[in-house]
Amino acid sequence: MDILDEDARLSPLANLRDLGGLRVRGGTVRRDLLWRSDDISLAPPPEVRRLRECGLTTVLDFRSPTERDRVENSGVVAEGLERHDLPFFDMPADAESMMAHWSEVTTARALGLRYVAMMQEAAPVVVEGLAIIAATSGVTLFHCTAGKDRTGVFAAAILGCLGAEREVIVSDYSRTGEAMPAVLTRMARGFGSEISAIEQFVDRDSPLLSAPPEAMDVMLDELDRVCGGADALLRRHGLTDELVESLAAKLVE
């Protein structure tokens, strides 16, 4: 792989935002406690230090071991943050295999159905992440590579646990669409020639490169139909009333 040197790869986060202020049951999410983003391991150390100064203590990383091995640097660890590796699934080692795996995702509905499978497969990991957030002091940041798919599924799960209405969940997910051009530019710095390979398999108007609201609507509809809802699915994998209450006590005002 033709990879750029580490200093050239590092660039500021392009899809970082606070879930604070979103409407949930009983109020809103407290600000500066729950952040979502794209891959923080590619952030320059000064940016990570600024995030720490703003209260960041814990990072939940949903990337696969393969992804981490490709782009990892020691910046996050060196900054003294508590990091939890919580892979949703493993990822093929090369861009061509990865995109062949996702090649059938050509519509927003297909993307939403992929999210259903993702939530079903990763439900134990999602519950583990929720438990870490409930037990952690300070700000928790959760991320994958682009901060769109796995991060969006996890955001939907935690907002659902907090009693957010569907429109809030879908709106938060779709906001990532605005950031995708910058995210793709940032990923190109990190992955080099692999991004060119991906572009051979994915049209620029593909839902894989955007965050269509329909995809999240489909996920929520199908989870209701197949599993009785995201909450019911997560409860089969360890979510409890006590954990939901702990999350609300920490995150809701």
N, C-alpha and C positions, 0 to 999 in steps of 0.2 A: 504494500500500500504506500502510495506517495503521500506521506504525512508531513505537514508543516512542523517546524520546530515548536517547542512548547510555548515560548514567549509569543510567537505569532498566533498561536491557537487561542490564547486567552483573550476574552472580550466580555464586556458587561452583559449582564442578564438582559434578555429581550422580552421576557414574558413573565416578569415578576409582578405579583399584585397581592394585596391584603384582602382576605375575605371579610375583614371587619366592615360593619355597616350593613351587611346583607340581612334581610328580614328572615327570622326564624320564629319558632314557637316561643312565645313569652318575651319577645324583644328583638334584638339584633345581635349579630356576632360582635364581640368586643374587638376593638382595633388593636393592632400590633400584638396579636397572639397566634394567628394562623395565616401563613403565607403559602402561595403556590408559585411555581416558577419552572423555567426550563433548567437545563443541566448546570448546577452550581459548580461542578468540578472544573468547568471551563471559565469560571469567573476570575478576574485578576485578584490577587491577594488584597490589594487596597479596598476593593469593593466588598469582599468578604469581611474585612475588618470593620467597614462601615455598618454592615448588617449586624455584626456582633454588637457594635456600639448602640444599635437601635433595639437590642434585646434578643437577638437570635441566639438560641442555645442548642437547638436540636434539628437535625436534618434527616428526613425519611427519603431514601433513594430507591425508586421503583425500577431502576434499570436492571437489565440482566447482567450476569457476570461477564458475558461476552462484550457487552457495550462498555462496561467499566474498564475492562482490560484494554480496549481500543483507545480510550481517550483519557484514562485516569491520570491525575496529577495529585500531588500531596497537599495542595493548597488548603482544602477544607480541613483535613486532619491537622495540619500545622497550625491552623487558626484555633484549635482547641475546642471545636464543636463536637457534640455527641452525635455520631452518625449511625444510622441503622440501615443496613442493606436489606431491602424487602422486595426482591424481584417478583414481578407479577408472572413472568414466564421467561424461558430462555429465548435467545435470539440467534438466528443463523449467523455464522461468522462473517459472511461476505454480503455485500449489498445485493448482488444478483439473486442469491438464495432468499434473502429477506424479502425482496420485492416480489419474487415468485410466490411466496407465502401469502402476500397481501394482494396479489394481482386481481382477485375476483372482487375486491372492494372498489366498485366503480360508481356507486350511488350512495347517497346519504343513508338510505335504508340499510344497505349492506354494511355500512360502517356501524350503524346502530346495532345491528345483529352481531357484529364482531365484538362490540362492547358488552353485549349480553354474555357471550362466551367468556370474555375476559373477566367479567365480574364473577361468573360461576367458578372459573378456575382459580381465581385469586381471592375468593371470599375469606379464607383463613388469614391471608396476608393483610387484607383490608382490616379485619378485626384486630389483628396484632398492631397495625398502625394506629387505629383508634385508641387502643389501650395505652400506647406510648404517649400519644398526645394528652390523654386524660391525666397521666402521671407525671408529666413534664412541667417544670416551671419555665417561664420565659416563652419566647416565640419558637414555634415549630414551623419549619419550611419543608414542604414535600414537593418532589419533582421526579420527572423521568428525563427524557432527552429533549423533546420539544416543549414539554409541559402541556400537552394537548390531550392525548388519548388516555394513558394510564393515570396521569394526573387529573384529567377531567372525570374519569370514572371514580377515583377516590374522592374528589371534591363533591361529586353527586352523592356519594355514600355518606360522607360526614354531614353534609347539609341536610340530607334526608333524615339522618338520626336526630338532628336538631329541630326537625319539624318544619323545614323550609317548604314553601309551596313549589309546585312544579315550575312555574314561570321563573322563579328565582334561580333554581338549579339550571334550567335551560339557558337563561340569560348569562349566568356566570360562565357556563361552558362556551357559549358562542362568542364571548369577548375575546377569546384566544384567536379567533379569525383575524381580528385587527392586527395582531402581533405577528402573524405567520410570515410575512415578508422579511421582517427583521430576524425572526427565529431561523429561517432558512439561510439567510446570509451568515448568521452566527454559526450555524451547523457546518456551513461550507468551510469556515475557518478551522473547525475542529476535525472534520472528516476528510477534507481535501478531495481527492479524486473519487471517493465513494459517493459524494453528492452528485457528481456528473453521472455516475453509474445509475443512481436512483432516478435521475431525470430521464434516462432512457426508457424507464418502465412506467413512469407516472406522468400523466398530462398535468399541465399547470393548473387546470380547473378541476383536478381530482379532489374528492372530499378528503383524501388523505393529506392534502396540503391546505385544508381549511377546517373550519369548525362549524358545519351547518347545524342550525338548531334542530332540524328534523332528526339528525343522528341521535341526539340525546333524548328527544321525544320517543323515538322508536325503542331505545334501550329501556326507558321507564315503562312504556306500554308492554313490552315483551316480558320484562321482569314481573310485572303485575300478572300477566297471563300465565306464564310458565312456572313462576316460583311463588306467587302470592305477594310479590313486591320485593324490593331490595331489602327492606327490613326483615322480612321473613327469611330470605336467603341467608342474611348475615347471622340471624339468630340460630340457624341450624349449624353455624360454624363458630359459635362462642359469644356472640353479642348478647348482653344481658341488660336488664333494666338498670342495674347498678352502674354499668359502664355508660349507658346513655345519660343517666343522672349526673355522673362525674363529668362527662363532656359538657353538659349544659351548665353545670356549676362553674366550670372554668371559662367557658367560651361565650356565654350568653349574658347580656345585660339588658 
